[in-house]
Amino acid sequence: MIYPILWQDDSVFLIDQTRIPAEYRLVKIDRIEDMAHGIKTMIVRGAPAIGVAAAYGMYLGAREIETDNKSIFLEKLAFFGQQLRQTRPTAVNLFWAIDRMLKTAQETEGTVEQIKTVLLETAKTINQEDIQTCQAIGDKGLEVLPPSPQKLRILTHCNAGALATAGYGTALGVIRSAWKAERLVRVYADETRPRLQGAKLTAWECVQEGIPVTVITDNMAAHCMKKGMIDAVIVGADRIAANGDTANKIGTYSLALVAKAHQIPFFVAAPLSTIDFQLATGAEITIEERDFAEVYQVGDTVLTPPGVDFYNPAFDVTPAELITKIITEYGAVNPGDLKQFQ
Ligand SMILES: CSC[C@@H](O)[C@@H](O)C(=O)COP(=O)(O)O
């Protein structure tokens, strides 16, 4: 099993996702600044993984605070929370984890040292819970996959796998469960421009587990569907509004449109911590815009002539009506029925 975030010898170790598949390297993180940098530069990425990393980041910040005074401690901890909140705006799990750590600190009785111990335990719990949640999503997802054909060909976008969570994955968790249940014949992985999480990370995870995987460029999906090569689409999510509108990696929306045009079921797999009930619709979701360099170059190779303008939104919002089911750890529901989880 792949675990992208490990707590060992009083430090956090992250699998450096900017290096895979060329190199498997662990980065040791001891300070909150380094965790904030790791999230911002995508050494760790994927909504649930960012949440788990932020939880450990809050503990790393907490242990740097030198005071016995609880009010001063809480004030400094809130400041560290602000630092982490500024790393990436779209994945709500980041904010969810920071808020949970702050609430735990506020509600814990005892000395500052005791609160620090409880915060470490809470970060470890968030880590463990996420692995169990993903396994539950995998099992629940299996129940709603199309009954035929027996062996499915599933298309996914970006990486919503073990690397994007504490382990097992959401969309790729359902795919893993389908593989174990002998309901899967092949994964089609969109390469996912501009950062190529599909070509690099999803393909790497599938190869690790011996799951047959075909990488296609993003603009091949409609063609593959028309040729009858795809039975279902499963993607992850970064933030889901109360009405089921779903922000996920850029390109997810067009994939949902072409799936609808070909009458192919389109599933979103995500934990409840990805649902933001404070937002009525997806129009309110903040979309991260990233460095233009991600668009104008691949590796060190510049693709475009000088004098060109660029636009680089990292996510888009798929309207709820294009989503067949949202698969959570408590079961799969119609996007309009999320309120039952509030
Ligand atoms: C289980 S991860 C779900 C999403 O976070 C994933 O699909 C995605 O869009 C990741 O984006 P990234 O920019 O790589 O963090």
The ligand as a MOL file (V3000), in Angstrom:
LIG
                    3D

  0  0  0     0  0            999 V3000
M  V30 BEGIN CTAB
M  V30 COUNTS 15 14 0 0 0
M  V30 BEGIN ATOM
M  V30 1 C -8.7370 12.3190 -3.8350 0
M  V30 2 S -8.1040 13.6730 -4.5890 0
M  V30 3 C -9.3510 14.5660 -5.4180 0
M  V30 4 C -8.8230 15.7910 -6.0350 0
M  V30 5 O -8.0600 16.5020 -5.1020 0
M  V30 6 C -7.9920 15.5000 -7.2900 0
M  V30 7 O -8.8330 14.9370 -8.2490 0
M  V30 8 C -7.4060 16.7770 -7.7810 0
M  V30 9 O -8.0420 17.5350 -8.4910 0
M  V30 10 C -6.0550 17.1030 -7.2970 0
M  V30 11 O -5.5680 18.3350 -7.7310 0
M  V30 12 P -4.0850 18.7470 -7.3700 0
M  V30 13 O -3.9450 20.0910 -8.0150 0
M  V30 14 O -3.1840 17.7130 -7.9430 0
M  V30 15 O -4.0080 18.8550 -5.8620 0
M  V30 END ATOM
M  V30 BEGIN BOND
M  V30 1 1 1 2
M  V30 2 1 2 3
M  V30 3 1 3 4
M  V30 4 1 4 5
M  V30 5 1 4 6
M  V30 6 1 6 7
M  V30 7 1 6 8
M  V30 8 2 8 9
M  V30 9 1 8 10
M  V30 10 1 10 11
M  V30 11 1 11 12
M  V30 12 2 12 13
M  V30 13 1 12 14
M  V30 14 1 12 15
M  V30 END BOND
M  V30 END CTAB
M  END
